Amino acid sequence: MRGIELTPEHPTERIAGLAVRAEDAGFDTVFATCHYNNRDPFVALTRIADATESVRLGPGVANPYETHPVRLASQVATLDEASGGRAVFGVGPGDPSTLRNLGIDRERGLSATLEAFETARDLWAGERVSHEGTFAATDAGLNYDPPSGESIPVYVGGEGPHMCRMAAKHADGLLFNGSHPDDLAWARAQVEQGLDERPAGRGDFDLAAYASVSVAEDADEAREAARPPAAFIAAGAAPPVLDRHGIDRERASEIGDAISAGAFSEAFERVTPAMLEAFCATGTVETVAERVADILDHADSVVVGSPLGPDLEAAVDLAARALDDAGAE
């Protein structure tokens, strides 16, 4: 996969235009982020489906808390139908900083994610579903069949050890939220453990580095633009990840509190150089290509994610050049 993440903080018309540009630049998959405070990702994805011809597309990632998993399965199936069989189901526990605003407890993230996509596969296969677990359903079914059926690819978004292993055992891929080779090396070790238990008929597995990238002709401008995603990533990072990169846990927690309170400027200002280095690939095409090449020593593929750069349109093209230089397929 050669993927790109687009964030519907911008109008859907612009998001669709960026997706067309990404398709022309050689990207084969487009993910739309899912945060309640941005525009609806499925509306954006529908616009993308109408505007593009070949890219796969899907939420990156939807969570099974805001939307009932049966309804979520139907949304993805509708997207598959609208795009002529190009849907990808990105699913995971979601961003803890924003979910806090909704009073959502995501302590059972692994179970909720697994139950959501296993249920979706059953529904896409035309089965009726009754379920009692992290959600309840009684004799639920879809009144239509998505073109791809149960073969819609499922990518789990997560970075904890159990989530990585679960994805390797049950899903088609892992969207690992990481931009540093040390983190991808760790993820690869977890994935290999899960692959040892993967059923023989499950098919190939894709460990995708879902990397925050900020690329521009001016390295300083690229680095400054990376503060917002670095803040969100630091706030949601597990303590072992913070420790791996020598990042102060208390400072990361304070950033999370500021995000939950809507004090985004305060949160972004508290981002440290260590956070930028750990959680983003920033700089010119050359420096970003070097980081991506290091990541690909451990990952199978890369999704370039927010912020992309200070100039979105230019960043799409620059990111594509960086992937070319890094040898990303």
SULTADA-V343517 format. One record per residue. PHI is phi in degrees with one decimal (999 if undefined). OMEGA is omega as a letter, one per 40 degrees, with the letter a starting at -180 (999 if undefined). BURIAL is + if it has 9 or more other C-alpha atoms within 8 Angstrom, else -. Layout:
PHI&OMEGA&BURIAL + PHI&OMEGA&BURIAL
//
This chain:
999&i&+ + -124.5&a&+ + -106.9&i&+ + -141.3&i&+ + -105.0&i&+ + -118.9&a&+ + -107.7&a&+ + -74.6&i&+ + -75.9&i&- + -103.1&i&- + -55.4&a&- + -61.4&i&+ + -62.6&i&- + -68.9&i&- + -60.4&i&+ + -63.6&i&+ + -63.8&i&+ + -65.5&i&+ + -65.9&i&+ + -61.7&i&+ + -62.3&i&+ + -64.5&i&+ + -61.0&i&+ + -63.8&a&- + -82.7&i&+ + 107.0&i&- + -73.6&a&+ + -111.2&a&+ + -142.1&i&+ + -123.3&i&+ + -108.7&i&+ + -110.5&a&+ + -69.8&a&+ + -124.2&i&+ + -133.6&a&- + -57.9&a&- + -86.0&i&- + -106.8&i&+ + -66.9&a&+ + -63.3&a&+ + -65.6&a&+ + -73.3&i&+ + -65.6&i&+ + -61.4&a&+ + -65.9&i&+ + -65.4&i&+ + -62.6&i&+ + -64.1&i&+ + -58.9&a&+ + -68.5&a&+ + -90.3&a&+ + -109.7&a&+ + -117.1&a&- + -130.3&a&- + -65.7&i&+ + -75.6&a&+ + -154.7&a&+ + -177.4&i&+ + -71.6&a&+ + -138.3&e&+ + -126.1&i&+ + -78.3&i&+ + -117.4&a&+ + -86.0&i&+ + -104.9&a&+ + -69.0&a&- + -126.3&i&- + -58.1&a&+ + -56.0&i&+ + -66.9&i&+ + -64.2&i&- + -63.1&i&+ + -60.7&i&+ + -68.7&i&+ + -62.5&i&+ + -67.6&i&+ + -63.1&i&+ + -63.1&i&+ + -61.9&i&+ + -61.4&i&+ + -65.7&a&+ + -65.8&a&+ + -98.3&a&+ + 71.9&i&- + 86.5&a&+ + -110.7&a&+ + -74.0&i&+ + -128.1&i&+ + -102.1&i&+ + -91.2&a&+ + -140.4&i&+ + -170.2&a&+ + -67.5&i&+ + 89.5&a&- + -82.0&a&- + -65.6&a&- + -65.8&a&+ + -82.3&i&+ + -66.3&i&+ + -58.5&i&+ + -62.0&a&- + -98.1&i&- + 68.0&a&- + -96.0&i&- + -98.5&a&- + -110.9&a&- + -65.5&a&- + -100.2&a&- + -60.0&a&+ + -65.3&a&+ + -61.9&a&- + -63.3&a&+ + -67.7&a&+ + -61.7&a&+ + -63.0&a&+ + -65.7&a&+ + -81.6&i&+ + -67.4&i&- + -64.5&i&+ + -59.1&i&+ + -60.5&i&+ + -63.3&i&+ + -64.7&i&+ + -65.0&i&+ + -81.8&i&+ + 91.5&a&+ + -83.8&i&- + -97.2&a&+ + -125.1&i&+ + -120.6&a&+ + -150.0&i&- + -140.3&a&- + -171.1&i&- + -72.4&i&- + -146.9&a&+ + -119.5&i&- + -150.1&a&+ + -130.0&i&- + 50.1&i&- + -87.1&i&+ + -157.9&i&+ + -100.7&i&+ + -93.4&a&- + -155.7&a&- + -115.7&i&+ + -67.1&a&+ + -54.5&a&- + -84.2&a&+ + 58.2&a&+ + -74.5&a&+ + -89.1&i&- + -55.3&a&+ + -63.3&i&+ + -112.3&i&+ + -115.2&i&+ + -85.6&i&+ + -96.6&a&+ + -179.1&i&+ + -141.4&i&+ + -75.1&a&- + -60.9&a&- + -69.5&i&- + -66.3&i&+ + -61.3&a&+ + -68.5&i&+ + -60.4&i&+ + -59.9&a&+ + -63.4&a&+ + -80.4&a&+ + -120.0&a&- + -103.5&i&+ + -90.1&a&+ + -166.3&i&+ + -122.3&i&+ + -93.2&a&+ + -87.8&a&+ + -74.4&a&+ + -153.9&a&+ + -127.5&a&+ + -121.0&a&+ + -59.8&i&+ + -63.7&i&- + -69.4&i&+ + -70.6&i&+ + -63.5&i&+ + -64.0&a&- + -61.6&i&+ + -59.8&i&+ + -63.3&i&- + -66.6&a&+ + -60.9&a&+ + -61.4&i&+ + -64.2&i&+ + -66.7&a&+ + -65.5&i&+ + -62.2&a&- + -108.7&a&- + -74.0&i&+ + -58.6&a&- + -59.7&a&- + -89.3&a&- + -73.6&i&- + 97.0&a&- + -68.0&i&- + -124.4&a&- + -119.4&i&+ + -88.5&a&+ + -104.6&i&+ + -75.8&i&+ + -90.0&a&+ + -99.4&i&+ + -71.8&a&+ + -127.2&i&+ + -135.5&a&+ + -126.3&i&+ + -159.3&i&+ + -65.9&i&- + -100.2&a&- + -62.9&a&+ + -65.3&i&- + -65.0&i&+ + -63.3&a&+ + -66.4&a&+ + -64.8&a&- + -67.8&a&+ + -84.3&a&+ + -59.6&a&+ + -58.2&i&+ + -64.8&i&+ + -62.0&i&+ + -64.8&a&+ + -63.4&a&+ + -67.7&i&+ + -61.7&a&+ + -64.7&a&+ + -97.9&a&+ + -71.9&i&- + -69.8&i&- + -50.8&i&- + -62.4&i&- + -68.3&i&+ + -59.4&a&+ + -65.1&a&+ + -59.1&a&- + -106.6&i&- + 66.3&a&- + -100.3&a&+ + -66.0&a&- + -63.1&a&+ + -63.6&i&- + -65.1&i&+ + -62.0&i&+ + -65.1&i&+ + -63.4&i&+ + -64.1&i&+ + -61.8&i&+ + -63.2&i&+ + -65.5&i&+ + -64.1&i&+ + -61.4&i&+ + -83.6&a&- + 80.1&i&- + -90.0&a&+ + -67.0&i&- + -59.7&i&- + -61.4&a&+ + -62.0&a&+ + -67.7&i&+ + -67.4&a&- + -85.9&i&+ + -69.1&a&+ + -99.4&i&- + -55.3&i&- + -63.8&i&+ + -66.3&i&+ + -61.9&a&+ + -66.4&a&+ + -76.0&a&+ + -110.9&i&+ + -144.3&i&+ + -103.5&a&+ + -125.1&i&+ + 125.6&i&+ + -80.5&i&+ + -54.8&a&+ + -63.1&a&+ + -70.9&i&+ + -67.9&i&+ + -61.9&i&+ + -63.0&i&+ + -65.7&a&+ + -62.1&i&+ + -60.6&i&+ + -65.4&i&+ + -62.6&a&+ + -71.9&i&+ + -66.8&a&- + -123.6&a&+ + -95.3&i&+ + -84.4&a&+ + -154.8&a&+ + -136.3&i&+ + -112.3&i&+ + -82.7&a&+ + -116.2&a&+ + -53.3&e&+ + -92.6&a&+ + 72.6&i&+ + 163.7&a&+ + -67.0&i&+ + -119.1&a&- + -59.9&a&+ + -60.7&i&- + -64.6&a&+ + -65.4&i&+ + -58.1&a&+ + -68.6&a&+ + -65.4&i&+ + -64.2&i&+ + -62.3&i&+ + -63.5&i&+ + -62.3&i&+ + -64.5&i&+ + -59.0&a&+ + -65.6&a&+ + -83.1&a&+ + 80.8&i&- + -73.2&a&+ + -85.4&999&-
//
